[in-house]
């Protein structure tokens, strides 16, 4: 093998490592965004549960108030 062939092989190996680094970076970023999206979804679901509990509490309170006013 000539010196030129060794240089080409070395450059190809560097290119392969660069591609692997880019893929690792893309995989890491997608994991990061997935975690952020998951946290946002969890927060939205928690807010919906809190809203449901508040609505249920108000509904029960108004039900008992209506029952109290309907007594003969």
C-alpha positions as CSV (number, residue, x, y, z in Angstrom):
1,X,0.0,0.0,0.0
2,X,1.2,3.4,-0.7
3,X,1.2,6.5,1.5
4,X,-1.7,7.9,-0.5
5,X,-3.9,4.8,0.2
6,X,-3.1,5.1,3.9
7,X,-4.3,8.8,3.8
8,X,-7.5,7.9,2.1
9,X,-8.2,5.1,4.6
10,X,-7.5,7.5,7.5
11,X,-9.8,10.2,6.0
12,X,-12.6,7.6,5.5
13,X,-12.2,6.5,9.1
14,X,-12.5,10.1,10.3
15,X,-15.6,10.6,8.1
16,X,-17.1,7.5,9.6
17,X,-16.4,8.7,13.1
18,X,-17.9,12.1,12.3
19,X,-21.1,10.5,11.0
20,X,-21.3,8.4,14.1
21,X,-20.8,11.5,16.3
22,X,-23.6,13.3,14.4
23,X,-25.9,10.3,14.9
24,X,-25.1,10.2,18.6
25,X,-25.8,13.9,18.9
26,X,-29.2,13.5,17.0
27,X,-30.1,10.6,19.2
28,X,-29.3,12.6,22.3
29,X,-31.3,15.6,21.2
30,X,-34.3,13.4,20.3
31,X,-34.1,11.9,23.8
32,X,-34.0,15.3,25.3
33,X,-37.0,16.6,23.4
34,X,-38.9,13.4,24.2
35,X,-38.3,13.9,27.9
36,X,-39.3,17.6,27.7
37,X,-42.5,16.6,25.7
38,X,-43.2,13.9,28.3
39,X,-42.9,16.4,31.2
40,X,-45.2,18.9,29.4
41,X,-47.8,16.1,28.8
42,X,-47.6,15.0,32.4
43,X,-48.1,18.7,33.6
44,X,-51.1,19.0,31.3
45,X,-52.6,15.8,32.7
46,X,-52.0,16.9,36.3
47,X,-53.7,20.2,35.5
48,X,-56.7,18.4,34.0
49,X,-57.0,16.2,37.1
50,X,-56.9,19.2,39.4
51,X,-59.5,20.9,37.2
52,X,-61.7,17.8,37.4
53,X,-61.4,17.6,41.2
54,X,-62.3,21.3,41.6
55,X,-65.3,20.9,39.3
56,X,-66.4,17.8,41.2
57,X,-66.0,19.6,44.6
58,X,-68.1,22.6,43.3
59,X,-70.7,20.3,41.8
60,X,-71.1,18.4,45.1
61,X,-71.3,21.6,47.0
62,X,-74.0,23.0,44.7
63,X,-75.9,19.7,44.9
64,X,-76.1,19.8,48.7
65,X,-77.0,23.5,48.6
66,X,-79.9,22.7,46.2
67,X,-81.0,19.8,48.4
68,X,-81.0,22.1,51.5
69,X,-83.1,24.7,49.8
70,X,-85.7,22.1,48.6
71,X,-86.6,20.9,52.1
72,X,-90.2,21.5,53.0
